[in-house]
Amino acid sequence: MLRYRVSELLGRDDFLTIGEGCASLMERHSRLMGVDLPGTRRVLDFGCGCGRTLRWFLRDFPSVEFHGVDVDEEAIAWCRKNLPGAIFFQNQPKPPLPYPDRHFDVIYCLSVFTHLDEAMQDLWLAELSRLLVPGGVVLLTVHSDLAAKVLDDEGLAALGTAGFVHRRSRKLRGIVPDWYHTTFHSPDYIMQRLAPRFEDIRYETVPDGIQAIVMARAR
């Protein structure tokens, strides 16, 4: 069930394969931003779930101090028991996280901002900025233009005008909070949203085409 919450996949092999691919993607884009993970001190997986991505970093970079945070209490408990070598913390829906300013060299967030409403998004962007060292890198994913094709005409019009659409699912009502459903960003919108706190902002669609990765450097 922890795997299903993250990916809607029950199969172990597919879950692990995707996680390894995500780790490779994050490592490669960190290097594109001029940061080699083996040379970093601390890295944060924001929204780590049950460690689908983080487990591979723990295997490959044992000298780095990895942290994972998530609102899912069960997932964090599982990680603490089964993924030694990292520090895990269950966070509250809203900031702050229990870390001092300028604590991390790299923060990555996979399929987190694809769900947050605008108010929560802005709170967490500010918090991630606080936690990064100057020049530190944030890597986050958003739904791509291809994924946005599932929107109806009204949604597409709103995305074209405002650059942001947060859709609440009737099926998920009462199961997940109202601020955590399905979110779509235009490339211009998300890059402009990061601009007050970050620089060297880049947007690249990832190979499957459903999500895009946004890379930025803390001012």
Secondary structure, 3 states (H helix, E strand, C coil): CHHHHHHCCCCHHHHHHHHHHHHHHHHHHHHHCCCCHHHCCEEEEECCCCCCCHHHHHHHCCCCEEEEEECCHHHHHHHHHHCCCEEEEECCCCCCCCCCCCCEEEEEECCCCCCECHHHHHHHHHHHHHHEEEEEEEEEEEECCCHHHHCCHHHHHHHHHHCEEEECCCCCECCECCCECEEEECHHHHHHHHCCCEEEEEEEECCCCCEEEEEEEEC
